[in-house]
């Protein structure tokens, strides 16, 4: 059997669904191939259940209530992107496993589909690290943890990135004894060290035991417990072990090598900033590229790939994906949000300046008694115009109860390349969390509240918060 289409999308997760919808919106006959129900990682194993779990934990719900909330959230969102819903949008959904064939061919369980444009969006999955015995103790991953019927009395979380910190906090709030193990010297290694220090304190205040610069050397079963031997010479026993670090691309069966689609040393599909692979007519988006494994980043990649795939051959313009314009958020309490460069990234840029505003200077934070946090804005000179108008924003980090919402004002400023001064000029409602953005931006022009912008510097030089210096491990020390 054979069929034809304008666009074939392989993978029905966040990236694939967005690409299929955008293709159909642009008038392309679009076929979506998925080996299970559409929705993928985010809907069934990622953002949706984890945020429902966090909300239930913060509300003081029981484990049974939390599971009900998770199932309800998944069902509601999945219904908006199932086969029937996508069909109503003009998308043909084929269930099965796809492989790239010759030319414009994709083979799905014996059926050949031909299209001039193919998008790979098969995502990623958890990767078990090569630790002796770890594969014998039934480690939980994001694909299994949300289906636990019984709340564990104790848990070890392996990984101190966003997922590890979020789930460590959630389970601790439910009453589980949680130990978090991170091999790096601080939590949230991709974020600012000041943010890591605050989240470290917050987790410990919620009774999470945090072990940094520590790895698991061996795992074993001891009666009903799982025992982990750690690199610091200690052991920890727990009812469950949750793996919250390490991912691998899902490419098995695609025949990428035979099709001429290159992958990197880790197995991720190689793409340029137009999301094109090394084979003409084939694009890749989302987690399978290894770049910014975030649902909204996958969505942006999808728009870029479809725009390039469906453009007129007489149009020389190309849509491009810029990771510096994609914000991310960690939904701990407080939240951590980031976009663009960190201060360490900007330290080598001549003229880069940093405005730092602790929440102790923000009236809304004072009234809410939530002053452990900050807003950090990084700005640099514009080409030709230099620092006129405050220059342009290069990045930002916010730690606050609503940081995930506050970051988008900065994202808009960066995306539109506006002058930094526009943030300082914009009247903000008082007292709001977002007013902290305006307060911080004022520092680029004059001393505001006793604070003014300073040159960007590496950790340990001028990263000051709450009267101390932040070292390279994100720890507060004295001046």
Phi, psi and omega in degrees: 000141177225154175211164181234158178204172173272326185216131174246127176247123180258110181118127185247035173272202183301316181294312184294317180296317179298318179296317180296317179296319180292322176298314179296321180297327180276005176090009179275137173290109191247132174245127177252124180252124182218137183271013176199192179295140177301151181132314173065204188303310186299312185290316189262332188227003188231249189303315186294304180293326182292321180288326174295321178295315180298318180295319179295320179295317180294331181277356181077024181290160172281169178296321179297319178293323179295316179297321178296318179295320179297311181298321180293319179296315179299313183298317182296314183286321179299328181294340180274354184221022178279182185301318181294316181297317179291324177299321178295340178267007177087019181256127175275121181255126177244126179269125180159180180257133186256151173222143178284131178255201180283147176060237184261025187261138168235130182254125180238103178047048176092346178264129179264131176241134181244132177205146180287345182228130182230134178240126178266123182217052188272356171078201181218169178219169180293143179242123180282124179292155182282071179249130182305125175086349184295329181281001182252359188246015176055062180292139174281148171230182177297341180278347183235336189296328184280357178256007179300126179278330182241131177292127179288145177287331180216151184207142169251129177255122180262107180124124182251029172276194182305313182295315181298316180293318180298311185285328174299316179295314183299310182294325177297322179294331176285348179108002176286138174283116189243133170242127180253127182245123181230130183284337177284170183278357176205165175287165176043062186300338181275349182261173179298145180299329177298320178295317179300319181296319181292316180294325175301310179298319182296316180295316179296326177293337177264018173075018174276129174275122184251126177243113180260164180050040186227139176234164175268126180262334181198149178229148179203163173269133174231099186057240182269358185258161170254127183248128177249130174265126187255160184292344178273006177091358180262169173233156176221131178256143180206158176290325181221151173238125181251123176272115181236034179208144176094122179228160177222146179288145176264098182228001183301131177087353180283344182058046183296319182297313180296330181276354179083023177260114185283148173236159180273187184297337180267355180096000179281147182291131181278127178225161170262189184284357171266002182072015177281140175272187179281355175254124180303138179086359180239127177244162175223143185217160174079203186301331184295345177272346182078004183257121175046078184282075181226144183301313182288331174293320177299320178297317178296317176302321180298314179299319180296311183298314182293320178300319180286324181290326187258001181293157176294143180292348177268357181264113183281349184288149177231136170284147184224147179263124179244106183296339181289346180257011180253115177282160170220159182221143172250123192265045168283184176234104007285165177280157174237126179232146185212150170210146174071218186278149166274171178297322178298322177298321186276350186300333182268000181269118180302130177086000179291134183235154182234129170253126183237125181232110175288150181293348174297343179260006185251119187299322179297321178294323179294315182293331179271357184056043180230067188261005180272089181173185183194167168239128176236120176248138179240125181232154179220169182290149173274155174296129180075317185271347179061229183266011178303136181068018181086005182071210180234152179285135178253338181177172179198150170225135179230132172240113184192164178301333180240032184301322181298334176273322184294331187294340187287336173297319177291320179300319178297316180299319181288319182295322180269001177057037182285161174296141177303328181299337179298327178293322180288330182279338185286126179287127179251144178295142179249139350263122178235161175296321184293341178300337177298330177297313178298315180301317180293318182296329179300333182296339179286351185243325179197172178291127182232120182061030180082009182234146176217160182293151180228164178296145177295142183215162176284159178306140180092350179262292182228016177283092185250136177208134178052042173076017181222174177256136177272123179274181184293349177260008179075024182255144179278130174236177180277161179288000000 
